[in-house]
Amino acid sequence: MSEPLPETPSGIESRYGVLSRTWELELLVSGAIVFWLIQAPGQVDHLFARVEIHFSSQTYIIAMLGYMYAKAILLVLEISFLTHVAARAYWVGLIGLDSVFPNGVKWDSNSQYGPISRSLLRDRLPTLPQTIASLDNFCSVIFGFAFAMVFLLLYTTFIFLIATALAWIVSTVFPRVGLQHALMPILMILAVYPPILIALDKHAGFAPDSTPSRVIRQFMRFSIIRVLSVVGAGFLILMTNLPKRRIRPVIILVTLVTLGAVAGQAYMRRTGLSSIGQWFIPSERPASSVDYQYYEDRASDDDPRVPRIQSDVITQPYVRLVIPYYARRDNDAIKDACPGITPKQLESDEGHDPDPRATDAVLQCVAKIRDVTVDNASVRATDFRFYRDPRTGLNGFVTYIPTAALTRGAHVIAIKQTPREEDDPKSPRQPFRIWFWI
């Protein structure tokens, strides 16, 4: 009885050296991630729009950077895996060509080129199996590179959270030092801390058993080693096997481009595209603009910071004007405009109403800051109420403007924007203008 023949790779594995058959797993993971990435960026935008309005001026930078890093991770994954899927599709196509035409290019029967052209092309053009093997390696590397970049971004997010916690402790112990003012120096210290340790270890030349070496070793255990354990072996493999002149600029470029793209996308989402090529469309909204975002029946929930009414055509006896509470701006504006009001005055036990004098003072202060007018006629401060949006759960203020005394035709509601520290008193920002028709 003859012994069984040893198992040998066959098909693609034996011809191109794809012994681990990772391409099947890569395609499966890439397809699943690409399908998820179609929906994920929009969900992150919607979530950030919902929570952004709750952050104060001190904590807004935390929310913004968290949003930017989340979008950057999604963008890295999206570009990497779309490239991977496209490259794998091209790879499969080349394998199909090679299986149908195993002899490759028939140079002798190609009369389109002369002898010199054929000689140059034959010397410089790789064979189909070589191209397939190179493309297979490229797909495997870009697959690992994507996750290496994700772990690197996650690690920087972790460092930012640590810096934020330290900055919060500093701002609590020293109230005069704000959270934002303490955050940046701490971030800089944490950023330069590992490179300084590496430079000392590499160039200082301390004896292995000396006190400086032991101190550096202890600090490294809680910094650089932690970095490498979080980022993973894949990152080190890329850094040590690929040319440093290529991989380092690529990592820096990918990081800067993704964060820049996310910041630009966030800016464009709020400001919109400029009227490029439209000569007679003003870049800023004129007083006669009718903007869809001011009407509940037409607007989406992407920007909950703007005031809204129910529709541009009013058939009800009242116009319901909702002004959202934007903590980043309204906290400081109310504190500056009405210094006699403190948050503690609005506190109450569970199940009990807060002090009505304090709530009335807040409503009157908001009415003074916003200075709502209808056709240049002021809306009474006593008509304002606290409000919670039934769809989003966001808090704000509401006033109901009667329409019985208004004539048929166009009318405009003007709401002043919340003042900011950088505003010029001589040149105030244009108010929100909401047009409606009866």
N, C-alpha and C positions, 0 to 999 in steps of 0.2 A: 504494500500500500504506500503510495507516494505521499510525501509530506506536503502540507498545504503551502502554497506560495505565499511569501510575505506580502502584506498589504502595501500597495504603492499608491501614491497620489495619482489621480487620473484627471483627464479633462483640463479644466482651467488650472487646477492646482499643480499638475506636473509640467504644464507648458509655461506658466508664468510665475511659478514659485509662490502662489498664494496658499501656503500650506495651512494657515490657521483659519482660512475661510471667514475672515472677519468682515468681508464685504457684505455678507448677508445680514449680520447683526447691525452693521453700520446703516444699511438701507432701512432696516426696520425702525431703528431709533430715529434716524433722520426724518423718515416719513411721519412718525408720530409727533415729533417735536415741531416740524413745519406745520402740521395740522393744528397743533395747539397755539403756535405763534401767530396764526391768522387772527385769533380772537384775543390773545393776551394783551397786546399794546392798548387796544381800545378799552379793555377792562381796567387797566392801570390808570389810563387818563380819566376815566369816569370816577374811579375811586379817589384819585387825588383831588379832582374837582369837588367831590363831596366833603372831603375832610379838610381841605386847605383853608376854608373859610373859618374854621374853628381855631386856627393857630394864631397866637399873638405875634407881635413884632419881634419878641425875644426868641420864640420857638419856630418861627417861620422858616429860618434857614435850615433847621433840622428836617422839616418836612420836604423842603425843596431839594435838598441834596439826596435825601432818601428816594424821592421820586426820580431824580436824574440817574442815580445809580441803578435803580430797578429798570428804567427804560434802556440804559446803556447795556445791561446784561441781556435784555431781550433783543436789542439790536445786534449785539455780537452773535448771539445764537441764530438769529434770523438770517443774517448775511452768510454766516459760516455754513449753516445746514442747507440753505438754498444753493450755495456754491457746491456743497458736497453732493447734493442730489443731482444737480446739473452735470457735474463732473463724472459721477457714477453712470449717469445715463449715456454720456459720451463714451465712457469706458465700455459699457455693454455694447454700444454700437460698433466700436472698434473690434471687439471680440467677435461679433457677428460677421464683420467684414473678413477677419482673419480666418474664420472657419469656412467661409464660402470661397475665399481666394487665399489659400495657404501659401502660395508662391509669392505673394506680395506684388510689387510693381514689376511689370515686364519691361525692363529698360530697352531690350533689344528690339522690341516691336513698337516702341514709342517713336513715331516719326515726327512728332510735333517739335521736338527739341533737337539741336545739333549735338555733335559729340562733346563739345566743351560744356554746354549746358547740362547734358546728361551726366558728365563726369562730376561736375560741381554738385548737382542735386544728389547723386548717389553718395558722395562723400559727406555731405552735410545733413541729408534727410535721414533720420533714424528709421530703423525697420519697425514694422507694425508691432511685433512682440515687445520691442524695446519701449515703444510709446505706451503700450498697454501696461507694462510693468512700472514705468515712471508715473503714469496717471494713477495707478493703484496706490503707489507710495504717497503721492500727493493727497489723495482722498483720505488715507489713514492719518496722515500728519495733520491735515486741517480739522479732522474730527477731534483729535486730541488737543489741538491748539485752541479750539473753541471752548472746551471745558477748562483748560488751563487759564484762559482769560477770564472766564466766569468766576473761578475760584480766586483769582487775583482781585477782581472787583469786589467780591464778597469780603475778602480780607480787608481791603481798604474801607469798606463800609463798617466792618467791625472796629477798626481803628478809629473811625469817625465817631462811633457810638461811645467808645471809651473816652475820647476827647470831650465829647458832649457831657458825659457824666462828671468828668473832672471839672469842666467849666461851670457846670451847675453848682458843684460844691464850692468852687471859688466865689461865684456870684452870690451864693447864700451866706458864706462867711463874711464876704466883703460886699455889701449891697451896692456900694457906689460903682463897683465893677460889673457891668452888664454881662449877660451870657455871651453875646456876640463878641464883645471886646476880649473876653477871656478865652474864647474858643480858638481864635486864630493862632495866638502864640503857642497854645498847647498842641494844636495840630502840627505846627512847624517843629516843635521839639520831638514829637513822636515820629515825624517824617525823617528827620536827620539823625535820630538816635541809632537805628541799625547801620546806616552807612559809616558812621563814626566808629562803631565797634568793629566793623569789618576792616576799616583802614588801620585801626590800632593793631588788630590781630595780624594784618598782613605786613605792615611796614615798621611797627615799633620794635620788633625783635626781642621781646621779653623772653626770659628763660621759662621753660614749661612749668616749673614748680615755683616760680616767683609769685610774690603777692599780687602784682598787677595782672599776671596771667590768670590767677584764680579769680580775681574780681571780674575780669572780662568774661571768663567762662560762666560765672554765675549770672551776669547780666544777659549773656547770649542765650542762656537757657530759657529766659522769659521774653526773648525778642525774636532773634533771627531763627532759632530752632522752631519756635512756635509758628513763624511765618512759613517755613518750609513744610512743616507738618500739615498746615492748613491748605496751602497751595497745592501740595501733592507732588508725587514723583514725576508726573507727566511734565510739569513745568521745568524741573531740573533736567529731564531728558532732552527737552527742546533746547534749553540753554547750553548744554554741554555737547550736543551732537551737531547742531546747526552752527554755521559761521556766526560769530558774535556781531560782526559788522552788518549782518542781515537781520538776525532775530531780535536784537535789542531795538533798532529803529522801528521794526515792524510792531513790536509790543507797545512802544511809546506812541507811534502813529495811530494804532488802532484805539488805544485808550483816549487820546486827545480827540480823534475824529468822532468817536462814538459819543463822548460827553458833549462835544461841540454840536453835533447833530441833534442830540436830545434838547440842549438849551435852545438851539434855533427853532426846533419844532414847537417847544413850549411857547416861545415868543410869538411865532407865527400863529399858533392856535388862539392866542389872546388878541393879537393885533390884526390878524388877517393879512391877505396879500395886498400889496400896494397896487395902485391903478397903473401898472406898467403898460405903456402904449396907449392908454386912454387919456388923451390930452385934456379933455374938458370934464373929467371927474375929479373932484377935490380929494386930496390925500387924507384930510381930516373931515369928519362928519359935519356938514353945515347945519344950521338951525332948522332947515327944511327937510332933513333926512328922516325917513321912516325905517327904523331898524327892527328886523324880525325878532331880535333877542329880547325886546321889551314886552313881548306879548306871549302869554302863557299858552295860547292855542297854536302858536307857531314855533316857539323856541324849544330847544333841547335843554337838557340839564347840565351841559358842559361848563357853563359859567354861571354859578349861582350868586355871583357878587353884584349883579346889576338889578335895579328895581324893575318891576313888571306890573302890568295890568292884565285883565283877563283876555282882551282882544283889541284889535284896532278899530272894529266897528262895535259900538256899544248899543245893545238893545235893552239892557236891564236898567232899573232906576238908579243904580249906583255903579260908580267906577271903583273897583277894588284895587288899591295901590299897595303893593307889598315891597318893603325896603328891607333887604337882608341885613343881618348883623355880621359885619366883617371884622372879626376880632383883631386882626393885624392893624387895622386903621381905626376902628371905632373905639377900642379901649383907650388909646391915647387921646383921641379927639374928645371923648366925653370927659376924661380926667382933666384935660386942659381947659375946656369950655365951661365946665361946671365943677370946680375943685371942691365944692361942698359935698359932693356925692362920693361915697366910698362903696366898694363891693360888699363890705361887711354889713351895711345898712339893708341890703337886700336879702340877707340870710334869714332863714326861719326854720323852725322845727318841722319834721315831716308831717304832712297833713294839715299844716297851718299856713294861712296867707302871710306873705311878707308885709312889711310896714307899707300901708297905702301911700303915705307921704313920700317915702323913698321911691316907690314905683312911679308915682305921678311926677316926681322931680326928674327921673330918667326920661320919661316920655316927653316932658316939656323941653328937656335939654336936647334930645334928638330932633324935635321939631325946630328948635332954634338953629341947630347945626345944618340940617338939611334944607330948611327954608323952602318948603314945597309950595308951589303956586300953580294955579290953573288959570290960564290966560292972564297972567300977571297979578291975579288975586290970591292972597295968602290963604292957606288952609289952616284952620284953627288948631292950636296945639292940643286942645282938649279932645280932638277927634282921633288922636293916635291911640293905638292899642298894641300890646304885645301879640306876637303871632308865631305860630309854628306851622311850617308847610306840611300838608298831609302826604305829599308824595316823597319828599326828600327828608323830612324830619328836621330841617334847618330852622333856626330861630331868626326872628326879625321883628319888624314893626309893620302895622297895617293901618290904613285909614280908608274910610268909605266916603267917596265924594259924590254927593247927589247930582243927578243930571236934570232934574225937573226945571231948574232955572237956566239951563244952558240951551242955546238956540241950535237948530239943526245945522249941521255942517262940521267944519274942522275945529278942533280945540287942541291945546298943547299943555302938558304937565311938565313943569321944570323942577328938578331936584338937584340941589347943590351936591357936589361930590364931597366926601369926607376930606377935610384939610390934612395935608401931610407936612412933615418938618421941612422938606426941601422946596415947598411951594413958595413962589414969590407973591407977597401980598398985593403988589402992584399989577400982577398979571395972573388972576385966578384961573383955575381950570374951568373949561366950559361945563355947564351943568348937563345932567341927563335930561334929554327932551323926548317926551313920549307923546306922539300924536295919536289922536283918536277921533272918530267920526260918530255922530249921532244921527 
